[in-house]
Amino acid sequence: MTGEPRPEHPRAVRIGEADVRRLEAATQEFRALDYRHGGGACRDAAEALVPYAELMLLGVVREPTLPRLCTAVADLHNLVGWTSFDEGRPGAALAAFGRALELAATAGNDELLANICYRIGRVHLHYDAVEEAVRHFERGQAAARRTGSTHARAILSANLAWADAKQGAVSAARTRLRAAVDEFAAASAAAPPPWAAFFGETDLAAMIGTVHTELALGVSVRHAGEAIDALTVATEGYGRAMTRSRVLTRIWLATAHALAGDLDEAARVGGAAIEVATELRSERTRQRMSSLTAAASRFPGSADAREILERVDRLRGVAGPEQVTLP
Protein backbone atom coordinates (compact mmCIF):
# COMPACT_ATOMS: atom_id res chain seq x y z
CA MET A 1 0.00 0.00 0.00
CA THR A 2 1.40 3.44 -0.88
CA GLY A 3 0.33 7.01 -0.56
CA GLU A 4 -0.11 7.36 -4.35
CA PRO A 5 -3.37 6.78 -6.25
CA ARG A 6 -3.57 3.41 -7.92
CA PRO A 7 -3.84 3.30 -11.74
CA GLU A 8 -7.28 1.70 -11.63
CA HIS A 9 -8.53 4.59 -9.51
CA PRO A 10 -7.44 7.72 -11.45
CA ARG A 11 -9.80 9.93 -9.45
CA ALA A 12 -8.83 8.65 -6.04
CA VAL A 13 -9.92 10.98 -3.26
CA ARG A 14 -7.39 12.64 -0.99
CA ILE A 15 -7.73 11.35 2.58
CA GLY A 16 -6.49 13.51 5.44
CA GLU A 17 -6.30 13.48 9.23
CA ALA A 18 -9.78 14.98 9.53
CA ASP A 19 -11.27 12.08 7.57
CA VAL A 20 -9.53 9.58 9.81
CA ARG A 21 -10.73 11.37 12.93
CA ARG A 22 -14.32 11.16 11.71
CA LEU A 23 -13.97 7.42 11.18
CA GLU A 24 -12.45 7.00 14.64
CA ALA A 25 -15.26 9.03 16.19
CA ALA A 26 -17.93 6.93 14.45
CA THR A 27 -16.33 3.71 15.70
CA GLN A 28 -16.14 5.13 19.21
CA GLU A 29 -19.82 6.05 19.08
CA PHE A 30 -20.79 2.57 17.89
CA ARG A 31 -18.64 1.00 20.59
CA ALA A 32 -20.44 3.02 23.27
CA LEU A 33 -23.80 1.76 21.95
CA ASP A 34 -22.48 -1.80 22.01
CA TYR A 35 -21.39 -1.55 25.65
CA ARG A 36 -24.68 -0.04 26.74
CA HIS A 37 -27.29 -1.80 24.59
CA GLY A 38 -25.60 -4.84 23.03
CA GLY A 39 -24.16 -5.61 19.63
CA GLY A 40 -27.57 -5.66 17.96
CA ALA A 41 -27.93 -1.95 18.67
CA CYS A 42 -25.12 -0.93 16.32
CA ARG A 43 -23.77 -3.85 14.29
CA ASP A 44 -25.72 -3.08 11.11
CA ALA A 45 -24.71 0.58 11.20
CA ALA A 46 -21.06 -0.27 11.85
CA GLU A 47 -21.02 -2.84 9.07
CA ALA A 48 -22.61 -0.35 6.68
CA LEU A 49 -19.64 1.95 7.27
CA VAL A 50 -17.11 -0.75 6.27
CA PRO A 51 -17.28 -0.25 2.45
CA TYR A 52 -16.70 3.48 2.89
CA ALA A 53 -13.79 2.82 5.25
CA GLU A 54 -12.24 0.34 2.82
CA LEU A 55 -12.53 2.89 -0.01
CA MET A 56 -10.58 5.34 2.14
CA LEU A 57 -7.63 2.96 1.89
CA LEU A 58 -7.70 3.43 -1.92
CA GLY A 59 -7.46 7.19 -1.63
CA VAL A 60 -4.42 9.42 -1.74
CA VAL A 61 -3.00 9.27 1.78
CA ARG A 62 0.10 11.05 3.03
CA GLU A 63 2.64 8.61 4.40
CA PRO A 64 2.46 9.89 8.01
CA THR A 65 -1.36 9.44 7.99
CA LEU A 66 -1.39 5.94 6.51
CA PRO A 67 -0.74 3.92 9.72
CA ARG A 68 -3.43 5.85 11.57
CA LEU A 69 -5.90 5.23 8.72
CA CYS A 70 -5.11 1.50 8.65
CA THR A 71 -5.54 1.39 12.43
CA ALA A 72 -8.90 3.17 12.22
CA VAL A 73 -10.24 0.82 9.53
CA ALA A 74 -8.87 -2.19 11.43
CA ASP A 75 -10.64 -1.08 14.59
CA LEU A 76 -13.92 -0.68 12.72
CA HIS A 77 -13.59 -4.31 11.57
CA ASN A 78 -12.62 -5.18 15.15
CA LEU A 79 -15.87 -3.67 16.39
CA VAL A 80 -17.94 -5.36 13.68
CA GLY A 81 -16.39 -8.66 14.75
CA TRP A 82 -17.22 -8.08 18.42
CA THR A 83 -20.80 -7.02 17.76
CA SER A 84 -21.27 -10.02 15.45
CA PHE A 85 -20.04 -12.25 18.27
CA ASP A 86 -22.47 -10.57 20.64
CA GLU A 87 -25.31 -11.29 18.20
CA GLY A 88 -24.46 -14.99 18.14
CA ARG A 89 -22.82 -14.94 14.70
CA PRO A 90 -19.33 -16.44 15.22
CA GLY A 91 -18.62 -16.99 11.52
CA ALA A 92 -19.19 -13.33 10.68
CA ALA A 93 -17.20 -12.35 13.78
CA LEU A 94 -14.14 -14.38 12.80
CA ALA A 95 -14.26 -13.06 9.23
CA ALA A 96 -14.28 -9.46 10.47
CA PHE A 97 -11.50 -10.14 12.94
CA GLY A 98 -9.43 -11.70 10.15
CA ARG A 99 -9.57 -8.48 8.13
CA ALA A 100 -8.85 -6.46 11.26
CA LEU A 101 -5.68 -8.50 11.85
CA GLU A 102 -4.49 -7.84 8.29
CA LEU A 103 -4.92 -4.10 8.65
CA ALA A 104 -3.41 -3.94 12.14
CA ALA A 105 -0.34 -5.72 10.77
CA THR A 106 -0.18 -3.27 7.85
CA ALA A 107 -0.34 -0.40 10.32
CA GLY A 108 2.40 -1.99 12.42
CA ASN A 109 0.07 -1.64 15.41
CA ASP A 110 0.91 -4.53 17.71
CA GLU A 111 -1.23 -3.17 20.53
CA LEU A 112 -4.35 -3.34 18.35
CA LEU A 113 -3.23 -6.74 17.04
CA ALA A 114 -3.03 -7.98 20.65
CA ASN A 115 -6.56 -6.73 21.28
CA ILE A 116 -7.94 -8.42 18.17
CA CYS A 117 -6.29 -11.70 19.18
CA TYR A 118 -7.90 -11.36 22.62
CA ARG A 119 -11.31 -10.94 21.01
CA ILE A 120 -10.83 -13.89 18.65
CA GLY A 121 -9.82 -15.95 21.67
CA ARG A 122 -12.99 -14.90 23.47
CA VAL A 123 -15.13 -16.14 20.58
CA HIS A 124 -13.45 -19.55 20.76
CA LEU A 125 -13.64 -19.63 24.55
CA HIS A 126 -17.37 -18.86 24.49
CA TYR A 127 -17.95 -21.88 22.26
CA ASP A 128 -15.64 -24.10 24.38
CA ALA A 129 -12.87 -24.33 21.77
CA VAL A 130 -10.38 -23.79 24.57
CA GLU A 131 -7.17 -24.85 22.80
CA GLU A 132 -7.88 -22.51 19.89
CA ALA A 133 -8.67 -19.73 22.36
CA VAL A 134 -5.35 -20.25 24.11
CA ARG A 135 -3.50 -20.12 20.79
CA HIS A 136 -4.94 -16.69 20.03
CA PHE A 137 -4.48 -15.39 23.57
CA GLU A 138 -0.81 -16.40 23.42
CA ARG A 139 -0.38 -14.74 20.04
CA GLY A 140 -1.88 -11.64 21.58
CA GLN A 141 0.50 -11.85 24.53
CA ALA A 142 3.45 -11.97 22.14
CA ALA A 143 2.19 -8.85 20.39
CA ALA A 144 1.63 -7.12 23.72
CA ARG A 145 5.19 -7.89 24.79
CA ARG A 146 6.50 -6.31 21.59
CA THR A 147 4.71 -3.08 22.45
CA GLY A 148 5.71 -3.12 26.11
CA SER A 149 2.05 -2.54 27.04
CA THR A 150 1.45 -4.09 30.46
CA HIS A 151 -2.19 -3.06 30.17
CA ALA A 152 -2.62 -5.26 27.08
CA ARG A 153 -0.70 -8.05 28.77
CA ALA A 154 -3.04 -7.87 31.78
CA ILE A 155 -6.07 -8.36 29.53
CA LEU A 156 -4.49 -11.40 27.90
CA SER A 157 -3.25 -12.90 31.18
CA ALA A 158 -6.72 -12.63 32.73
CA ASN A 159 -8.27 -14.39 29.75
CA LEU A 160 -5.62 -17.09 29.72
CA ALA A 161 -6.56 -17.66 33.37
CA TRP A 162 -10.16 -18.14 32.27
CA ALA A 163 -9.02 -20.72 29.71
CA ASP A 164 -7.02 -22.50 32.43
CA ALA A 165 -10.09 -22.53 34.66
CA LYS A 166 -12.21 -24.06 31.90
CA GLN A 167 -9.65 -26.86 31.75
CA GLY A 168 -9.72 -27.31 35.53
CA ALA A 169 -6.12 -26.14 35.95
CA VAL A 170 -6.42 -24.44 39.33
CA SER A 171 -2.77 -23.63 39.95
CA ALA A 172 -2.21 -22.29 36.43
CA ALA A 173 -5.36 -20.14 36.63
CA ARG A 174 -4.26 -18.61 39.93
CA THR A 175 -0.78 -17.92 38.54
CA ARG A 176 -2.23 -16.19 35.49
CA LEU A 177 -4.54 -14.10 37.68
CA ARG A 178 -1.63 -12.94 39.81
CA ALA A 179 0.22 -12.00 36.65
CA ALA A 180 -2.80 -10.03 35.42
CA VAL A 181 -3.05 -8.13 38.71
CA ASP A 182 0.67 -7.32 38.66
CA GLU A 183 0.61 -6.27 35.00
CA PHE A 184 -2.42 -4.08 35.54
CA ALA A 185 -0.75 -2.41 38.52
CA ALA A 186 2.34 -1.74 36.40
CA ALA A 187 0.36 -0.27 33.49
CA SER A 188 1.01 3.29 32.46
CA ALA A 189 -1.21 5.98 33.89
CA ALA A 190 -1.75 7.21 30.32
CA ALA A 191 -5.20 6.57 28.86
CA PRO A 192 -5.32 3.25 26.97
CA PRO A 193 -6.38 3.18 23.31
CA PRO A 194 -10.16 3.10 22.69
CA TRP A 195 -10.34 -0.62 21.95
CA ALA A 196 -8.78 -1.45 25.34
CA ALA A 197 -10.24 1.33 27.48
CA PHE A 198 -12.96 -0.97 28.88
CA PHE A 199 -10.43 -2.88 30.99
CA GLY A 200 -10.09 -1.04 34.28
CA GLU A 201 -10.17 -2.10 37.92
CA THR A 202 -13.81 -3.13 37.65
CA ASP A 203 -13.25 -5.39 34.68
CA LEU A 204 -10.20 -6.92 36.35
CA ALA A 205 -12.36 -7.75 39.38
CA ALA A 206 -14.97 -9.23 37.04
CA MET A 207 -12.35 -11.44 35.42
CA ILE A 208 -11.08 -12.63 38.80
CA GLY A 209 -14.64 -13.53 39.75
CA THR A 210 -15.26 -15.18 36.38
CA VAL A 211 -12.22 -17.42 36.77
CA HIS A 212 -13.24 -18.50 40.26
CA THR A 213 -16.82 -19.13 39.18
CA GLU A 214 -15.56 -21.31 36.34
CA LEU A 215 -13.45 -23.23 38.87
CA ALA A 216 -16.46 -23.54 41.17
CA LEU A 217 -18.48 -24.99 38.28
CA GLY A 218 -15.88 -27.42 37.04
CA VAL A 219 -13.58 -28.21 39.97
CA SER A 220 -14.95 -27.44 43.43
CA VAL A 221 -17.62 -25.20 44.92
CA ARG A 222 -15.04 -24.00 47.45
CA HIS A 223 -14.03 -21.44 44.80
CA ALA A 224 -17.48 -19.82 44.98
CA GLY A 225 -16.61 -17.63 47.95
CA GLU A 226 -13.70 -15.92 46.17
CA ALA A 227 -15.89 -15.54 43.11
CA ILE A 228 -18.66 -13.84 45.09
CA ASP A 229 -16.25 -11.37 46.71
CA ALA A 230 -14.74 -10.27 43.39
CA LEU A 231 -17.99 -10.22 41.43
CA THR A 232 -19.76 -8.16 44.08
CA VAL A 233 -17.05 -5.51 43.72
CA ALA A 234 -17.38 -5.63 39.93
CA THR A 235 -21.17 -5.32 39.82
CA GLU A 236 -20.98 -2.27 42.06
CA GLY A 237 -18.33 -0.73 39.80
CA TYR A 238 -20.09 -0.92 36.45
CA GLY A 239 -22.14 2.13 35.53
CA ARG A 240 -24.93 2.64 33.01
CA ALA A 241 -22.44 3.03 30.17
CA MET A 242 -21.40 -0.61 30.67
CA THR A 243 -24.83 -2.20 30.99
CA ARG A 244 -23.94 -5.44 29.22
CA SER A 245 -20.81 -5.97 31.31
CA ARG A 246 -22.86 -5.44 34.46
CA VAL A 247 -25.45 -8.01 33.33
CA LEU A 248 -22.81 -10.58 32.38
CA THR A 249 -21.13 -10.08 35.75
CA ARG A 250 -24.43 -10.45 37.58
CA ILE A 251 -25.01 -13.74 35.79
CA TRP A 252 -21.68 -15.02 37.11
CA LEU A 253 -22.48 -13.66 40.58
CA ALA A 254 -25.85 -15.42 40.62
CA THR A 255 -24.12 -18.59 39.45
CA ALA A 256 -21.58 -18.38 42.26
CA HIS A 257 -24.33 -17.82 44.85
CA ALA A 258 -26.21 -20.84 43.50
CA LEU A 259 -23.11 -23.04 43.65
CA ALA A 260 -22.57 -21.92 47.24
CA GLY A 261 -26.12 -23.05 48.04
CA ASP A 262 -27.43 -19.52 48.59
CA LEU A 263 -30.40 -20.01 46.28
CA ASP A 264 -32.52 -17.08 47.41
CA GLU A 265 -29.66 -14.64 46.70
CA ALA A 266 -28.98 -16.40 43.41
CA ALA A 267 -32.62 -15.90 42.45
CA ARG A 268 -32.51 -12.23 43.45
CA VAL A 269 -29.28 -11.40 41.60
CA GLY A 270 -30.16 -13.63 38.66
CA GLY A 271 -33.60 -12.08 38.42
CA ALA A 272 -32.09 -8.60 38.22
CA ALA A 273 -29.74 -9.76 35.46
CA ILE A 274 -32.56 -11.40 33.51
CA GLU A 275 -34.73 -8.32 33.78
CA VAL A 276 -32.08 -6.11 32.19
CA ALA A 277 -31.07 -8.80 29.68
CA THR A 278 -34.56 -8.68 28.18
CA GLU A 279 -33.80 -5.12 27.06
CA LEU A 280 -30.32 -5.86 25.71
CA ARG A 281 -29.79 -6.73 22.06
CA SER A 282 -27.23 -9.35 22.99
CA GLU A 283 -27.62 -13.03 22.16
CA ARG A 284 -24.33 -13.74 23.93
CA THR A 285 -25.85 -12.55 27.19
CA ARG A 286 -28.70 -15.03 26.82
CA GLN A 287 -26.26 -17.80 25.98
CA ARG A 288 -24.21 -16.99 29.09
CA MET A 289 -27.25 -17.90 31.19
CA SER A 290 -26.23 -21.54 30.69
CA SER A 291 -23.79 -21.23 33.59
CA LEU A 292 -26.59 -20.07 35.87
CA THR A 293 -28.97 -22.83 34.77
CA ALA A 294 -26.21 -25.43 35.24
CA ALA A 295 -25.73 -24.26 38.81
CA ALA A 296 -29.46 -24.03 39.59
CA SER A 297 -30.07 -27.50 38.14
CA ARG A 298 -27.99 -28.96 40.95
CA PHE A 299 -30.84 -28.15 43.35
CA PRO A 300 -34.00 -29.72 41.84
CA GLY A 301 -35.86 -29.50 45.14
CA SER A 302 -35.39 -25.75 45.55
CA ALA A 303 -38.22 -23.37 44.68
CA ASP A 304 -35.66 -20.60 44.10
CA ALA A 305 -33.74 -22.82 41.69
CA ARG A 306 -36.94 -23.62 39.79
CA GLU A 307 -37.73 -19.91 39.60
CA ILE A 308 -34.30 -19.26 38.05
CA LEU A 309 -34.76 -21.99 35.48
CA GLU A 310 -38.25 -20.80 34.56
CA ARG A 311 -37.15 -17.18 34.17
CA VAL A 312 -34.21 -18.15 31.98
CA ASP A 313 -36.52 -20.27 29.84
CA ARG A 314 -38.84 -17.29 29.38
CA LEU A 315 -35.87 -15.06 28.49
CA ARG A 316 -34.67 -17.53 25.88
CA GLY A 317 -38.18 -17.79 24.55
CA VAL A 318 -38.02 -14.19 23.34
CA ALA A 319 -34.46 -14.56 21.99
CA GLY A 320 -34.19 -14.64 18.23
CA PRO A 321 -31.23 -16.69 16.93
CA GLU A 322 -30.92 -20.33 17.90
CA GLN A 323 -27.77 -21.71 19.52
CA VAL A 324 -24.92 -21.87 17.03
CA THR A 325 -21.47 -23.40 16.91
CA LEU A 326 -18.18 -22.25 15.48
CA PRO A 327 -17.82 -22.74 11.72
Secondary structure, 3 states (H helix, E strand, C coil): CCCCCCCCCCCCCEECHHHHHHHHHHHHHHHHHHHHHCHHHCHHHHHHHHHHHHHHCCCEECCCCHHHHHHHHHHHHHHHHHHHHHCCCHHHHHHHHHHHHHHHHHHCCHHHHHHHHHHHHHHHHHCCCHHHHHHHHHHHHHHHHHHCCHHHHHHHHHHHHHHHHHCCCHHHHHHHHHHHHHHHHHCCCCCCCHHHCCCCHHHHHHHHHHHHHHHHHHCCHHHHHHHHHHHHHHHHHCCHHHHHHHHHHHHHHHHHHHHCCCHHHHHHHHHHHHHHHCCCCCHHHHHHHHHHHHHHCCCCCCHHHHHHHHHHHHHHHCCCCCCCCCC
